[in-house]
Amino acid sequence: MGDKIKTLSKGKLLNQNFDIELNHPVLTGYDQLIHIQSNKFRFEMDKKDYLIYALSILLAEKNLKLLKSIK
């Protein structure tokens, strides 16, 4: 597991506190890692995949607001 570079965000979902952390890669030359974790859960992905998922969620939010006329 790579060493933590910094905490990108903190949040709460379903009564669980979550941290999103940026970590160094395990091996030199590989992509940085993102850990989404709580005290009961940990999900790891590389930075490129995280950016794809994050942008997809932001686009879905924008589309929902347009469809429902939410500001």
C-alpha positions in Angstrom: 0.0 0.0 0.0 1.4 3.4 -1.0 2.1 6.2 1.5 -0.6 8.9 1.9 0.1 12.1 0.1 -3.0 14.0 1.3 -6.6 13.8 2.2 -8.7 15.0 -0.8 -12.1 15.0 0.9 -14.1 13.9 3.9 -17.8 13.1 4.0 -20.6 11.1 5.6 -22.7 8.5 3.8 -25.2 6.1 5.5 -24.0 7.2 9.0 -20.4 6.3 8.1 -17.5 8.9 7.9 -15.5 8.5 4.8 -12.1 9.8 3.7 -10.9 10.1 0.1 -7.1 9.9 0.1 -4.4 10.4 -2.6 -1.5 7.9 -2.1 1.8 7.3 -3.7 1.9 4.2 -6.1 3.1 0.9 -4.7 5.7 0.6 -7.5 7.7 3.3 -9.2 6.3 4.3 -12.6 2.7 3.4 -11.8 -0.3 5.8 -11.3 -1.0 7.3 -7.9 -3.8 5.6 -5.9 -7.0 6.8 -4.5 -8.4 5.2 -1.3 -12.1 5.7 -0.4 -12.3 4.4 3.2 -14.1 4.4 6.5 -13.5 2.3 9.6 -15.5 -0.6 8.0 -14.8 -0.2 4.3 -11.9 0.5 1.9 -12.0 0.9 -1.9 -8.8 1.4 -3.9 -8.4 2.5 -7.5 -5.8 4.3 -9.6 -6.1 8.0 -10.1 -7.1 7.8 -13.8 -10.1 5.5 -12.9 -11.1 7.8 -10.0 -11.2 10.9 -12.3 -13.4 9.0 -14.7 -15.8 8.0 -12.0 -15.8 11.5 -10.3 -16.5 13.3 -13.6 -19.3 10.8 -14.4 -20.9 11.6 -11.1 -20.6 15.4 -11.7 -22.2 15.0 -15.1 -25.0 12.9 -13.7 -25.7 15.6 -11.1 -25.7 18.3 -13.8 -28.1 16.3 -15.9 -30.4 15.6 -13.0 -30.6 19.3 -12.1 -31.4 20.2 -15.7 -34.1 17.6 -16.0 -35.7 18.5 -12.6 -35.1 22.3 -13.0 -33.1 22.4 -9.8 -30.7 25.2 -9.2 
